[in-house]
Amino acid sequence: MNAKNATSAIDVATARALLANNPDTLIVDVRTPGEFETAHVAGSINLPLDQVDAHLGRIVNDAGGRLLLMCQSGNRATQACTKLVNAGLSGATVITGGMNAWISAGGPVERGRERWSLERQVRLIAGGIVLLSVVASIWLPPARFVAGFIGAGLTFAALTNTCAMGAMLSRLPYNRGAGCDVNASLARLRNEGRRA
């Protein structure tokens, strides 16, 4: 299957109706544990995007019913869905707009300790590096190339719908939160799959 055609998506209203009418539907939140801790849909499981690759075979074998994939804005969920569908999983769907859209639509969430989303962290770090390199270029002119490098990286990230800086930031202890018990998430996925 072509990766461009590998994912399907539904809006928040459709996702909520599906959850209400189909007990075999499970939300898999692919954000970092820190983001998940801040706010998540009740009953969802946290399986960070960086763990999807590591456990792709188990997810495809154990998943049953319908999986709704969610992240902060939809980009990471789309990446995860593409990987899962290309590995042979049917029934995986992205919630368009992710947690941002869910909250905007009035969807209920469980809240915990407030943390910055990964997208916000990327904007802070990238903007800070550009600002510092431009200021530093007053005394050290070659520093302007650092700003150009960051600009090129952000352009590449937009064109490929990937983000190396976000991937690196997701591994920081701040984004790990209380931690994600991947084995518990996979066990729940397997148990939900057997029920389906």
N, CA, C and O of each residue as an XYZ file, in Angstrom:
784
protein
N       0.848     -1.181      0.000
C       0.000      0.000      0.000
C       0.885      1.233      0.000
O       1.893      1.268      0.706
N       0.537      2.215     -0.756
C       1.273      3.461     -0.842
C       1.130      4.233      0.452
O       0.024      4.349      0.979
N       2.238      4.769      0.981
C       2.205      5.483      2.262
C       1.291      6.691      2.202
O       0.697      7.057      3.216
N       1.160      7.324      1.034
C       0.283      8.494      0.932
C      -1.176      8.102      1.088
O      -1.987      8.911      1.539
N      -1.523      6.878      0.726
C      -2.901      6.414      0.817
C      -3.122      5.505      2.019
O      -4.196      4.922      2.167
N      -2.119      5.380      2.874
C      -2.163      4.395      3.939
C      -3.018      4.810      5.128
O      -3.431      3.951      5.906
N      -3.293      6.083      5.291
C      -4.002      6.503      6.492
C      -5.404      6.989      6.171
O      -5.662      7.574      5.119
N      -6.293      6.731      7.104
C      -7.625      7.311      7.032
C      -7.778      8.199      8.254
O      -7.077      8.020      9.250
N      -8.682      9.145      8.179
C      -8.848     10.097      9.277
C     -10.326     10.393      9.490
O     -11.134     10.346      8.562
N     -10.653     10.695     10.734
C     -12.010     11.109     11.085
C     -11.923     12.330     11.988
O     -10.910     12.558     12.648
N     -12.991     13.106     12.009
C     -13.002     14.284     12.870
C     -13.401     13.883     14.291
O     -13.761     12.735     14.553
N     -13.329     14.849     15.193
C     -13.581     14.576     16.613
C     -15.015     14.111     16.853
O     -15.235     13.181     17.628
N     -15.987     14.736     16.206
C     -17.383     14.347     16.420
C     -17.612     12.890     16.016
O     -18.302     12.149     16.715
N     -17.038     12.488     14.895
C     -17.173     11.104     14.443
C     -16.463     10.154     15.402
O     -16.970      9.073     15.701
N     -15.289     10.560     15.881
C     -14.535      9.735     16.831
C     -15.326      9.546     18.121
O     -15.389      8.438     18.654
N     -15.925     10.609     18.619
C     -16.695     10.501     19.867
C     -17.905      9.594     19.683
O     -18.232      8.808     20.573
N     -18.570      9.697     18.534
C     -19.724      8.835     18.262
C     -19.284      7.377     18.156
O     -19.963      6.480     18.655
N     -18.160      7.149     17.514
C     -17.627      5.792     17.377
C     -17.293      5.202     18.741
O     -17.595      4.038     19.004
N     -16.678      5.988     19.602
C     -16.336      5.523     20.951
C     -17.590      5.200     21.764
O     -17.616      4.231     22.523
N     -18.618      6.014     21.599
C     -19.859      5.810     22.353
C     -20.620      4.575     21.881
O     -21.278      3.904     22.677
N     -20.531      4.276     20.587
C     -21.339      3.194     20.022
C     -20.589      1.892     19.785
O     -21.204      0.877     19.456
N     -19.270      1.906     19.948
C     -18.490      0.705     19.660
C     -17.477      0.471     20.771
O     -16.433      1.124     20.793
N     -17.758     -0.438     21.686
C     -16.858     -0.666     22.825
C     -15.502     -1.250     22.422
O     -14.579     -1.269     23.236
N     -15.366     -1.723     21.191
C     -14.096     -2.283     20.741
C     -13.159     -1.218     20.169
O     -12.086     -1.543     19.661
N     -13.559      0.043     20.249
C     -12.732      1.137     19.752
C     -11.818      1.615     20.872
O     -12.264      1.831     21.998
N     -10.549      1.778     20.558
C      -9.559      2.191     21.540
C      -8.743      3.352     20.994
O      -8.290      3.314     19.850
N      -8.553      4.390     21.815
C      -7.684      5.495     21.424
C      -6.268      5.174     21.863
O      -6.020      4.881     23.033
N      -5.336      5.232     20.910
C      -3.913      5.057     21.177
C      -3.274      6.428     20.993
O      -3.214      6.948     19.879
N      -2.801      7.002     22.077
C      -2.198      8.334     22.093
C      -0.698      8.180     21.892
O      -0.019      7.577     22.722
N      -0.174      8.723     20.791
C       1.238      8.534     20.452
C       2.113      9.716     20.870
O       3.250      9.841     20.415
N       1.586     10.578     21.730
C       2.390     11.695     22.232
C       3.370     11.211     23.291
O       3.332     10.053     23.706
N       4.242     12.109     23.718
C       5.195     11.753     24.769
C       4.435     11.520     26.081
O       3.327     12.028     26.255
N       5.027     10.758     26.994
C       4.370     10.559     28.290
C       4.097     11.883     29.012
O       3.091     12.002     29.711
N       4.972     12.870     28.854
C       4.745     14.168     29.480
C       3.505     14.854     28.938
O       2.717     15.412     29.702
N       3.327     14.815     27.621
C       2.133     15.404     27.012
C       0.886     14.630     27.436
O      -0.148     15.228     27.733
N       0.985     13.314     27.463
C      -0.140     12.465     27.865
C      -0.544     12.775     29.298
O      -1.731     12.827     29.622
N       0.455     12.980     30.155
C       0.193     13.288     31.554
C      -0.553     14.615     31.695
O      -1.395     14.757     32.581
N      -0.255     15.579     30.837
C      -0.907     16.886     30.908
C      -2.403     16.773     30.663
O      -3.205     17.300     31.434
N      -2.779     16.085     29.588
C      -4.196     15.900     29.266
C      -4.326     14.733     28.310
O      -3.562     14.620     27.351
N      -5.286     13.871     28.568
C      -5.547     12.748     27.678
C      -7.011     12.348     27.769
O      -7.708     12.686     28.726
N      -7.457     11.631     26.765
C      -8.823     11.138     26.735
C      -8.916      9.956     27.700
O      -8.079      9.053     27.679
N      -9.927      9.976     28.526
C     -10.129      8.889     29.490
C     -10.229      7.551     28.745
O     -10.922      7.437     27.734
N      -9.527      6.555     29.264
C      -9.565      5.238     28.668
C      -8.563      5.013     27.548
O      -8.417      3.892     27.061
N      -7.869      6.076     27.135
C      -6.876      5.914     26.071
C      -5.596      5.310     26.639
O      -5.353      5.358     27.845
N      -4.784      4.742     25.754
C      -3.489      4.226     26.177
C      -2.400      5.083     25.558
O      -2.573      5.634     24.471
N      -1.283      5.192     26.251
C      -0.148      5.973     25.766
C       0.894      5.024     25.195
O       1.449      4.186     25.906
N       1.146      5.167     23.913
C       2.181      4.408     23.216
C       2.933      5.404     22.344
O       2.593      5.588     21.176
N       3.973      6.060     22.915
C       4.674      7.131     22.196
C       5.166      6.692     20.824
O       5.517      5.531     20.614
N       5.184      7.642     19.898
C       5.585      7.369     18.525
C       6.923      6.653     18.455
O       7.095      5.758     17.627
N       7.877      7.025     19.308
C       9.188      6.367     19.252
C       9.124      4.898     19.677
O      10.069      4.148     19.434
N       8.031      4.480     20.304
C       7.862      3.086     20.691
C       7.095      2.271     19.641
O       7.124      1.041     19.667
N       6.415      2.955     18.724
C       5.641      2.252     17.701
C       6.570      1.401     16.838
O       6.285      0.231     16.583
N       7.682      1.988     16.388
C       8.634      1.216     15.573
C       9.174      0.016     16.341
O       9.270     -1.086     15.802
N       9.524      0.240     17.594
C      10.122     -0.827     18.400
C       9.167     -1.992     18.633
O       9.612     -3.125     18.821
N       7.876     -1.733     18.623
C       6.886     -2.760     18.945
C       5.877     -2.971     17.812
O       4.766     -3.445     18.053
N       6.253     -2.626     16.593
C       5.347     -2.671     15.454
C       4.713     -4.055     15.278
O       3.501     -4.162     15.092
N       5.518     -5.098     15.334
C       4.998     -6.457     15.164
C       3.964     -6.818     16.212
O       2.914     -7.373     15.889
N       4.256     -6.505     17.468
C       3.306     -6.818     18.554
C       2.014     -6.045     18.389
O       0.930     -6.584     18.612
N       2.124     -4.776     17.997
C       0.912     -3.959     17.842
C       0.031     -4.545     16.752
O      -1.173     -4.712     16.949
N       0.620     -4.858     15.603
C      -0.144     -5.396     14.484
C      -0.773     -6.739     14.853
O      -1.927     -6.994     14.507
N      -0.028     -7.600     15.551
C      -0.559     -8.918     15.932
C      -1.620     -8.843     17.017
O      -2.577     -9.617     16.998
N      -1.468     -7.920     17.967
C      -2.353     -7.886     19.134
C      -3.584     -7.011     18.968
O      -4.583     -7.195     19.664
N      -3.513     -6.061     18.049
C      -4.629     -5.113     17.920
C      -5.852     -5.809     17.345
O      -5.764     -6.594     16.401
N      -6.963     -5.504     17.928
C      -8.247     -5.971     17.422
C      -9.204     -4.811     17.514
O      -8.914     -3.821     18.186
N     -10.303     -4.909     16.873
C     -11.226     -3.793     16.897
C     -10.650     -2.613     16.143
O      -9.815     -2.780     15.255
N     -11.081     -1.466     16.485
C     -10.657     -0.255     15.783
C      -9.745      0.563     16.660
O     -10.043      0.783     17.834
N      -8.622      1.024     16.103
C      -7.698      1.900     16.812
C      -7.833      3.305     16.272
O      -7.740      3.534     15.066
N      -8.053      4.249     17.181
C      -8.043      5.660     16.820
C      -6.733      6.227     17.338
O      -6.463      6.182     18.538
N      -5.923      6.757     16.442
C      -4.617      7.285     16.803
C      -4.714      8.782     17.019
O      -5.331      9.502     16.234
N      -4.086      9.242     18.111
C      -4.160     10.650     18.470
C      -2.786     11.150     18.889
O      -2.007     10.426     19.510
N      -2.503     12.399     18.541
C      -1.317     13.091     19.047
C      -1.767     14.512     19.375
O      -2.945     14.724     19.665
N      -0.875     15.475     19.339
C      -1.263     16.833     19.681
C      -2.025     17.506     18.539
O      -3.063     18.129     18.766
N      -1.508     17.381     17.297
C      -2.140     18.073     16.173
C      -2.516     17.153     15.026
O      -3.245     17.571     14.127
N      -2.050     15.931     15.027
C      -2.369     14.974     13.974
C      -1.167     14.464     13.199
O      -1.259     13.419     12.555
N      -0.040     15.170     13.242
C       1.126     14.773     12.448
C       1.747     13.458     12.923
O       1.981     12.559     12.116
N       2.013     13.341     14.213
C       2.625     12.111     14.720
C       1.666     10.929     14.606
O       2.090      9.806     14.333
N       0.372     11.183     14.815
C      -0.612     10.110     14.668
C      -0.654      9.620     13.222
O      -0.798      8.423     12.977
N      -0.530     10.527     12.278
C      -0.504     10.141     10.865
C       0.725      9.294     10.561
O       0.634      8.307      9.831
N       1.878      9.674     11.117
C       3.091      8.873     10.929
C       2.899      7.469     11.501
O       3.240      6.479     10.853
N       2.353      7.384     12.717
C       2.128      6.084     13.353
C       1.133      5.256     12.554
O       1.337      4.056     12.367
N       0.071      5.874     12.085
C      -0.955      5.158     11.319
C      -0.360      4.610     10.026
O      -0.629      3.469      9.650
N       0.438      5.412      9.354
C       1.071      4.961      8.113
C       1.939      3.738      8.371
O       1.897      2.771      7.611
N       2.727      3.779      9.443
C       3.587      2.641      9.781
C       2.755      1.391     10.073
O       3.081      0.301      9.602
N       1.691      1.549     10.846
C       0.865      0.414     11.225
C       0.128     -0.185     10.026
O       0.084     -1.405      9.862
N      -0.441      0.672      9.201
C      -1.179      0.192      8.033
C      -0.227     -0.478      7.044
O      -0.550     -1.525      6.483
N       0.939      0.120      6.829
C       1.919     -0.485      5.922
C       2.452     -1.810      6.454
O       2.934     -2.640      5.683
N       2.367     -2.016      7.780
C       2.792     -3.288      8.381
C       1.670     -4.325      8.385
O       1.871     -5.454      8.834
N       0.490     -3.948      7.887
C      -0.595     -4.907      7.751
C      -1.772     -4.729      8.684
O      -2.681     -5.559      8.675
N      -1.791     -3.684      9.486
C      -2.911     -3.471     10.416
C      -4.055     -2.773      9.694
O      -3.862     -1.734      9.063
N      -5.221     -3.341      9.791
C      -6.399     -2.658      9.258
C      -7.183     -2.099     10.439
O      -7.055     -2.598     11.557
N      -7.960     -1.109     10.213
C      -8.768     -0.545     11.286
C      -8.081      0.534     12.093
O      -8.550      0.873     13.180
N      -6.977      1.087     11.595
C      -6.305      2.201     12.274
C      -6.713      3.502     11.596
O      -6.668      3.623     10.372
N      -7.110      4.469     12.411
C      -7.601      5.744     11.895
C      -7.042      6.878     12.741
O      -6.885      6.739     13.954
N      -6.743      7.989     12.101
C      -6.223      9.174     12.784
C      -7.384     10.089     13.161
O      -8.305     10.298     12.371
N      -7.332     10.632     14.377
C      -8.289     11.668     14.774
C      -7.723     12.992     14.285
O      -6.715     13.474     14.803
N      -8.370     13.576     13.289
C      -7.905     14.809     12.663
C      -7.784     15.925     13.690
O      -8.703     16.173     14.471
N      -6.644     16.589     13.678
C      -6.424     17.713     14.581
C      -5.965     17.314     15.967
O      -5.594     18.176     16.763
N      -5.980     16.015     16.277
C      -5.468     15.501     17.534
C      -6.097     16.095     18.779
O      -7.268     16.474     18.789
N      -5.295     16.165     19.820
C      -5.771     16.668     21.110
C      -6.218     18.115     21.021
O      -7.156     18.515     21.709
N      -5.554     18.912     20.175
C      -5.971     20.303     20.007
C      -7.423     20.373     19.547
O      -8.214     21.139     20.098
N      -7.775     19.573     18.536
C      -9.144     19.572     18.024
C     -10.108     18.970     19.041
O     -11.236     19.441     19.186
N      -9.665     17.927     19.745
C     -10.517     17.271     20.745
C     -10.937     18.273     21.820
O     -12.115     18.370     22.164
N      -9.972     19.009     22.339
C     -10.265     19.985     23.397
C     -11.103     21.129     22.848
O     -12.042     21.576     23.507
N     -10.780     21.612     21.648
C     -11.548     22.710     21.032
C     -13.010     22.317     20.815
O     -13.903     23.158     20.910
N     -13.249     21.039     20.524
C     -14.617     20.562     20.294
C     -15.343     20.238     21.596
O     -16.489     19.787     21.573
N     -14.683     20.467     22.732
C     -15.317     20.213     24.027
C     -15.253     18.768     24.471
O     -16.000     18.358     25.359
N     -14.366     17.988     23.862
C     -14.212     16.588     24.266
C     -13.673     16.494     25.682
O     -12.804     17.278     26.064
N     -14.172     15.547     26.468
C     -13.707     15.418     27.848
C     -12.279     14.878     27.913
O     -11.892     14.006     27.135
N     -11.513     15.410     28.853
C     -10.137     14.968     29.053
C      -9.852     14.817     30.539
O     -10.481     15.454     31.383
N      -8.891     13.960     30.832
C      -8.364     13.860     32.192
C      -7.089     14.685     32.217
O      -6.221     14.527     31.358
N      -6.979     15.562     33.198
C      -5.821     16.461     33.266
C      -4.899     16.073     34.407
O      -5.321     15.575     35.450
N      -3.624     16.324     34.162
C      -2.588     16.088     35.155
C      -1.682     17.297     35.223
O      -2.110     18.427     34.986
N      -0.446     17.050     35.544
C       0.545     18.119     35.637
C       0.756     18.765     34.264
O       0.988     18.065     33.279
N       0.676     20.083     34.200
C       0.805     20.827     32.939
C       2.240     20.780     32.420
O       3.191     21.067     33.147
N       2.374     20.413     31.151
C       3.659     20.416     30.446
C       3.450     21.022     29.074
O       2.344     21.006     28.533
N       4.525     21.558     28.517
C       4.450     22.122     27.178
C       4.374     21.005     26.157
O       5.018     19.967     26.313
N       3.578     21.217     25.100
C       3.519     20.241     24.015
C       4.852     20.217     23.282
O       5.628     21.169     23.360
N       5.112     19.146     22.583
C       6.356     19.003     21.834
C       6.479     20.085     20.761
O       7.566     20.619     20.545
N       5.375     20.411     20.091
C       5.408     21.456     19.064
C       5.823     22.796     19.664
O       6.602     23.532     19.058
N       5.313     23.112     20.838
C       5.674     24.373     21.489
C       7.152     24.381     21.879
O       7.822     25.407     21.763
N       7.652     23.247     22.337
C       9.068     23.158     22.690
C       9.955     23.362     21.462
O      10.979     24.041     21.540
N       9.563     22.775     20.330
C      10.335     22.954     19.093
C      10.360     24.420     18.702
O      11.414     24.939     18.335
N       9.220     25.101     18.773
C       9.182     26.538     18.421
C      10.098     27.339     19.338
O      10.796     28.241     18.875
N      10.106     27.022     20.637
C      10.970     27.744     21.579
C      12.446     27.520     21.264
O      13.214     28.478     21.169
N      12.841     26.267     21.103
C      14.252     25.950     20.869
C      14.707     26.512     19.521
O      15.747     27.166     19.443
N      13.941     26.263     18.467
C      14.333     26.756     17.139
C      14.379     28.282     17.119
O      15.335     28.867     16.609
N      13.363     28.921     17.663
C      13.347     30.391     17.711
C      14.481     30.952     18.538
O      15.098     31.948     18.161
N      14.764     30.313     19.675
C      15.862     30.765     20.532
C      17.213     30.636     19.850
O      18.048     31.533     19.961
N      17.441     29.533     19.145
C      18.715     29.356     18.431
C      18.862     30.401     17.325
O      19.933     30.984     17.155
N      17.788     30.634     16.579
C      17.849     31.639     15.510
C      18.133     33.016     16.101
O      19.002     33.731     15.603
N      17.420     33.394     17.146
C      17.625     34.697     17.774
C      19.052     34.848     18.285
O      19.699     35.862     18.023
N      19.547     33.854     19.010
C      20.902     33.918     19.553
C      21.959     33.969     18.451
O      22.947     34.691     18.579
N      21.763     33.215     17.376
C      22.761     33.226     16.304
C      22.762     34.553     15.550
O      23.820     35.008     15.116
N      21.602     35.180     15.386
C      21.550     36.490     14.732
C      22.228     37.541     15.611
O      22.998     38.362     15.113
N      21.946     37.519     16.915
C      22.600     38.464     17.836
C      24.097     38.201     17.873
O      24.892     39.141     17.834
N      24.489     36.942     17.946
C      25.916     36.602     17.985
C      26.627     36.994     16.699
O      27.830     37.252     16.710
N      25.888     37.039     15.583
C      26.519     37.390     14.302
C      26.988     38.845     14.257
O      27.745     39.223     13.363
N      26.544     39.662     15.216
C      27.037     41.042     15.309
C      28.530     41.019     15.613
O      29.286     41.830     15.078
N      28.953     40.102     16.462
C      30.362     39.996     16.842
C      31.095     38.899     16.076
O      32.301     38.981     15.841
N      30.355     37.896     15.701
C      30.940     36.766     14.996
C      30.068     36.473     13.767
O      29.151     35.655     13.838
N      30.355     37.145     12.631
C      29.495     37.048     11.442
C      29.146     35.620     10.988
O      28.017     35.407     10.546
N      30.039     34.645     11.071
C      29.641     33.293     10.625
C      28.505     32.669     11.452
O      27.931     31.665     11.031
N      28.175     33.231     12.597
C      27.085     32.688     13.420
C      25.749     32.740     12.685
O      24.826     31.998     13.023
N      25.638     33.608     11.686
C      24.381     33.703     10.931
C      24.059     32.398     10.201
O      22.901     32.116      9.894
N      25.105     31.605      9.926
C      24.872     30.336      9.236
C      24.113     29.344     10.128
O      23.432     28.455      9.618
N      24.224     29.487     11.429
C      23.455     28.634     12.343
C      21.968     28.906     12.158
O      21.159     27.980     12.121
N      21.611     30.196     12.040
C      20.212     30.555     11.795
C      19.735     29.964     10.469
O      18.613     29.468     10.370
N      20.597     30.021      9.450
C      20.249     29.441      8.158
C      20.060     27.933      8.244
O      19.163     27.377      7.611
N      20.905     27.274      9.028
C      20.807     25.830      9.206
C      19.478     25.461      9.871
O      18.815     24.513      9.451
N      19.096     26.202     10.896
C      17.820     25.946     11.585
C      16.659     26.193     10.628
O      15.704     25.417     10.593
N      16.741     27.276      9.849
C      15.703     27.551      8.849
C      15.577     26.426      7.835
O      14.468     26.034      7.471
N      16.715     25.904      7.376
C      16.704     24.787      6.426
C      16.094     23.542      7.075
O      15.332     22.817      6.436
N      16.430     23.295      8.346
C      15.871     22.153      9.060
C      14.361     22.256      9.216
O      13.650     21.264      9.057
N      13.868     23.450      9.525
C      12.423     23.637      9.673
C      11.712     23.486      8.329
O      10.611     22.941      8.265
N      12.340     23.967      7.257
C      11.766     23.798      5.919
C      11.690     22.319      5.565
O      10.663     21.846      5.078
N      12.774     21.587      5.810
C      12.795     20.148      5.549
C      11.718     19.446      6.382
O      11.020     18.562      5.886
N      11.591     19.846      7.644
C      10.583     19.240      8.522
C       9.175     19.453      7.966
O       8.347     18.542      8.005
N       8.905     20.642      7.453
C       7.583     20.928      6.892
C       7.333     20.122      5.621
O       6.239     19.592      5.423
N       8.348     20.030      4.761
C       8.180     19.315      3.494
C       8.034     17.811      3.676
O       7.313     17.163      2.917
N       8.706     17.250      4.669
C       8.669     15.800      4.881
C       7.704     15.375      5.978
O       7.488     14.181      6.186
N       7.121     16.340      6.682
C       6.215     16.074      7.793
C       6.895     15.241      8.880
O       6.278     14.380      9.507
N       8.184     15.523      9.086
C       8.954     14.902     10.159
C       9.654     16.019     10.914
O       9.716     17.147     10.426
N      10.171     15.732     12.071
C      10.878     16.763     12.821
C      11.970     16.116     13.671
O      11.697     15.505     14.704
N      13.210     16.265     13.212
C      14.338     15.687     13.951
C      14.475     16.332     15.329
O      14.775     15.651     16.310
N      14.253     17.651     15.403
C      14.363     18.333     16.699
C      13.297     17.815     17.662
O      13.577     17.590     18.840
N      12.080     17.629     17.164
C      11.016     17.091     18.000
C      11.326     15.687     18.477
O      11.051     15.340     19.625
N      11.904     14.870     17.587
C      12.277     13.505     17.962
C      13.333     13.521     19.059
O      13.279     12.714     19.987
N      14.292     14.436     18.956
C      15.325     14.528     19.999
C      14.739     15.031     21.310
O      15.051     14.503     22.377
N      13.880     16.062     21.232
C      13.276     16.613     22.445
C      12.377     15.585     23.147
O      12.267     15.594     24.373
N      11.746     14.713     22.383
C      10.841     13.727     22.991
C      11.576     12.758     23.908
O      10.957     12.100     24.743
N      12.891     12.670     23.754
C      13.677     11.744     24.577
C      14.184     12.382     25.874
O      14.765     11.696     26.715
N      13.971     13.677     26.038
C      14.427     14.349     27.253
C      13.609     13.892     28.468
O      12.434     13.553     28.326
N      14.212     13.880     29.647
C      13.474     13.470     30.856
C      12.203     14.290     31.089
O      11.210     13.760     31.587
N      12.227     15.569     30.734
C      11.043     16.424     30.907
C       9.840     15.840     30.165
O       8.718     15.888     30.669
N      10.067     15.299     28.988
C       8.986     14.764     28.170
C       8.618     13.333     28.524
O       7.632     12.807     28.008
N       9.366     12.714     29.366
C       9.057     11.355     29.794
C       8.008     11.344     30.888
O       7.376     10.315     31.130
N       7.812     12.481     31.556
C       6.800     12.548     32.599
C       7.006     11.456     33.630
O       8.135     11.111     33.978
N       5.914     10.926     34.105
C       5.977      9.837     35.075
C       6.414      8.554     34.382
O       6.687      7.542     35.028
N       6.474      8.614     33.082
C       6.900      7.448     32.316
C       5.731      6.708     31.730
O       4.620      6.723     32.259
N       6.002      6.078     30.656
C       4.989      5.290     29.972
C       5.327      3.825     30.153
O       6.434      3.397     29.826
N       4.409      3.070     30.657
C       4.606      1.636     30.796
C       4.175      0.987     29.490
O       3.018      0.601     29.324
N       5.125      0.872     28.561
C       4.843      0.347     27.233
C       4.268     -1.057     27.314
O       3.345     -1.391     26.572
N       4.800     -1.882     28.205
C       4.295     -3.249     28.323
C       2.840     -3.274     28.779
O       2.057     -4.099     28.308
N       2.477     -2.383     29.684
C       1.077     -2.314     30.128
C       0.178     -1.849     28.985
O      -0.927     -2.362     28.808
N       0.663     -0.869     28.204
C      -0.118     -0.399     27.053
C      -0.302     -1.508     26.032
O      -1.395     -1.689     25.496
N       0.769     -2.253     25.761
C       0.676     -3.351     24.802
C      -0.223     -4.467     25.329
O      -0.959     -5.080     24.555
N      -0.174     -4.739     26.636
C      -1.041     -5.758     27.224
C      -2.503     -5.345     27.100
O      -3.365     -6.172     26.803
N      -2.776     -4.076     27.326
C      -4.156     -3.584     27.193
C      -4.613     -3.680     25.749
O      -5.758     -4.039     25.475
N      -3.721     -3.358     24.832
C      -4.026     -3.465     23.409
C      -4.362     -4.921     23.053
O      -5.309     -5.180     22.312
N      -3.581     -5.863     23.585
C      -3.807     -7.285     23.330
C      -5.147     -7.721     23.934
O      -5.913     -8.441     23.294
N      -5.430     -7.281     25.170
C      -6.691     -7.659     25.822
C      -7.885     -7.093     25.091
O      -8.895     -7.778     24.927
N      -7.787     -5.840     24.645
C      -8.878     -5.222     23.877
C      -9.051     -5.972     22.561
O     -10.173     -6.153     22.088
N      -7.930     -6.412     21.963
C      -7.982     -7.137     20.706
C      -8.679     -8.486     20.831
O      -9.387     -8.910     19.917
N      -8.481     -9.153     21.952
C      -9.138    -10.456     22.168
C     -10.634    -10.300     22.379
O     -11.414    -11.197     22.061
N     -11.030     -9.142     22.922
C     -12.453     -8.888     23.142
C     -13.185     -8.638     21.839
O     -14.373     -8.929     21.703
N     -12.433     -8.082     20.867
C     -13.072     -7.674     19.595
C     -13.570     -8.869     18.807
O     -14.128     -8.704     17.722
